[in-house]
């Protein structure tokens, strides 16, 4: 499994600060918070509050909705971390 935590370095608390609403289509998704882990499986609907690190297991598919501006700010940091990792 790929550890996504390093991709969120540079965000507050090194965690995603964007809220997400979604449904797991297949596989398993973990949302890791500082004080707990929430686990969702195929067919589960979820709400991910700000302050999480998403951990999708291999083969997981989700349909997710997020506030555009918050998601763009998060993805800017994630993209920069991805670019740095491949350099």
C-alpha positions as CSV (number, residue, x, y, z in Angstrom):
1,X,0.0,0.0,0.0
2,X,1.1,3.6,-0.8
3,X,1.3,5.9,2.2
4,X,-0.2,9.2,1.1
5,X,0.7,11.2,4.2
6,X,3.8,12.8,2.8
7,X,1.7,14.4,0.0
8,X,0.0,16.5,2.6
9,X,3.1,18.0,4.1
10,X,2.9,21.8,4.2
11,X,-0.9,21.9,4.9
12,X,-2.0,22.8,8.4
13,X,-1.1,19.8,10.7
14,X,0.1,18.1,7.5
15,X,-3.5,17.0,6.8
16,X,-6.1,17.7,4.2
17,X,-8.1,20.7,5.2
18,X,-10.9,20.2,2.6
19,X,-14.2,18.6,3.5
20,X,-15.4,15.8,1.3
21,X,-18.7,14.0,0.8
22,X,-18.6,10.7,-1.1
23,X,-19.6,7.1,-1.7
24,X,-17.2,4.2,-1.9
25,X,-17.9,2.4,-5.2
26,X,-15.4,-0.4,-4.6
27,X,-12.6,-1.3,-2.2
28,X,-11.9,0.3,1.2
29,X,-11.1,3.8,2.2
30,X,-9.6,5.0,5.5
31,X,-9.8,8.5,6.8
32,X,-7.1,9.0,9.3
33,X,-7.5,11.8,11.8
34,X,-5.2,12.7,14.7
35,X,-7.4,11.0,17.2
36,X,-9.2,8.2,15.2
37,X,-9.5,6.3,11.9
38,X,-12.7,5.9,10.1
39,X,-13.1,3.0,7.7
40,X,-15.5,2.8,4.8
41,X,-16.2,-0.1,2.4
42,X,-18.0,-0.5,-0.9
43,X,-21.5,1.0,-0.7
44,X,-20.7,3.3,2.3
45,X,-21.4,7.0,2.1
46,X,-19.0,9.2,4.0
47,X,-18.2,12.7,5.2
48,X,-14.5,13.5,5.7
49,X,-14.1,16.6,7.9
50,X,-11.1,18.8,7.5
51,X,-8.0,17.5,9.3
52,X,-7.8,14.0,7.7
53,X,-5.3,12.0,5.6
54,X,-7.1,9.9,3.1
55,X,-5.9,6.3,2.7
56,X,-7.5,4.6,-0.2
57,X,-6.6,0.9,-0.4
58,X,-5.4,-0.5,-3.8
59,X,-8.3,-0.8,-6.2
60,X,-10.6,1.6,-4.3
61,X,-13.0,3.7,-6.4
62,X,-15.0,6.6,-4.9
63,X,-17.3,9.3,-6.1
64,X,-16.5,12.4,-4.2
65,X,-17.7,16.0,-3.9
66,X,-15.7,18.8,-2.4
67,X,-15.7,22.6,-2.2
68,X,-13.8,23.7,-5.3
69,X,-11.6,26.5,-3.8
70,X,-10.6,24.3,-0.8
71,X,-9.8,21.3,-3.0
72,X,-7.7,23.5,-5.4
73,X,-5.7,24.9,-2.4
74,X,-5.1,21.3,-1.2
75,X,-4.2,20.0,-4.6
76,X,-1.7,22.8,-5.1
77,X,0.3,21.5,-2.1
78,X,-0.2,17.8,-3.1
79,X,0.9,18.6,-6.6
80,X,4.1,20.4,-5.4
81,X,4.9,17.4,-3.1
82,X,4.4,15.0,-6.0
83,X,6.7,17.0,-8.2
84,X,9.3,17.1,-5.5
85,X,9.1,13.4,-4.9
86,X,9.7,12.6,-8.5
87,X,12.6,15.1,-8.9
